[in-house]
Amino acid sequence: MTFVELLHKALNDQHFGSLVVSDPHAALKQVGIDPTHEKVEALRAAVHALKASSVAIDGKVIDNI
């Protein structure tokens, strides 16, 4: 799974998106990614950036993570 695919899953799967926020280590493990410190921090930074920017994708505001 690529990083973009991971973010897509977090944005479109409410349960997974919640897991990404509450336990990014578990979220990465769930999709078969070794949760190294660098990967966890990159995921946290991406989620923070998406939330902060109120980016709209396909006409909907990202607010489920």
C-alpha positions as CSV (number, residue, x, y, z in Angstrom):
1,M,0.0,0.0,0.0
2,T,1.4,3.4,-0.9
3,F,1.2,6.4,1.3
4,V,-1.5,8.0,-1.0
5,E,-3.5,4.8,-0.8
6,L,-3.2,4.9,3.0
7,L,-4.5,8.5,3.2
8,H,-7.3,7.6,0.8
9,K,-8.4,4.7,3.1
10,A,-8.2,7.0,6.1
11,L,-10.4,9.6,4.4
12,N,-13.0,7.1,3.0
13,D,-13.2,4.5,5.8
14,Q,-14.5,6.3,9.0
15,H,-13.4,3.4,11.3
16,F,-9.9,3.4,9.8
17,G,-9.6,7.2,9.9
18,S,-10.5,7.2,13.6
19,L,-7.8,4.5,14.2
20,V,-5.2,6.6,12.3
21,V,-5.9,9.4,14.7
22,S,-6.2,7.4,17.9
23,D,-3.5,4.8,17.3
24,P,-1.4,5.3,14.1
25,H,0.9,2.4,15.0
26,A,-2.1,0.0,14.9
27,A,-3.5,1.6,11.8
28,L,-0.2,1.1,9.9
29,K,0.0,-2.5,11.2
30,Q,-3.5,-3.2,10.1
31,V,-2.6,-2.5,6.5
32,G,0.7,-4.3,6.6
33,I,3.0,-1.4,7.0
34,D,5.9,-1.6,9.6
35,P,5.1,1.4,11.9
36,T,8.5,2.9,12.2
37,H,8.9,6.3,14.0
38,E,9.4,8.0,10.6
39,K,6.2,6.5,9.1
40,V,4.1,7.3,12.1
41,E,5.3,10.9,12.2
42,A,4.7,11.2,8.4
43,L,1.2,9.9,8.8
44,R,0.5,12.3,11.8
45,A,1.8,15.2,9.8
46,A,-0.3,14.4,6.7
47,V,-3.5,14.0,8.8
48,H,-2.8,17.3,10.6
49,A,-2.2,19.0,7.3
50,L,-5.4,17.7,5.8
51,K,-7.4,18.7,8.8
52,A,-5.9,22.2,8.9
53,S,-6.3,22.9,5.2
54,S,-10.0,21.9,5.0
55,V,-9.2,20.4,1.6
56,A,-12.2,19.4,-0.5
57,I,-12.1,16.2,-2.5
58,D,-14.9,15.2,-4.8
59,G,-17.0,18.1,-3.5
60,K,-16.8,17.1,0.2
61,V,-14.8,18.7,2.9
62,I,-12.4,16.3,4.7
63,D,-13.7,16.1,8.2
64,N,-13.9,12.5,9.0
65,I,-10.4,12.1,10.5
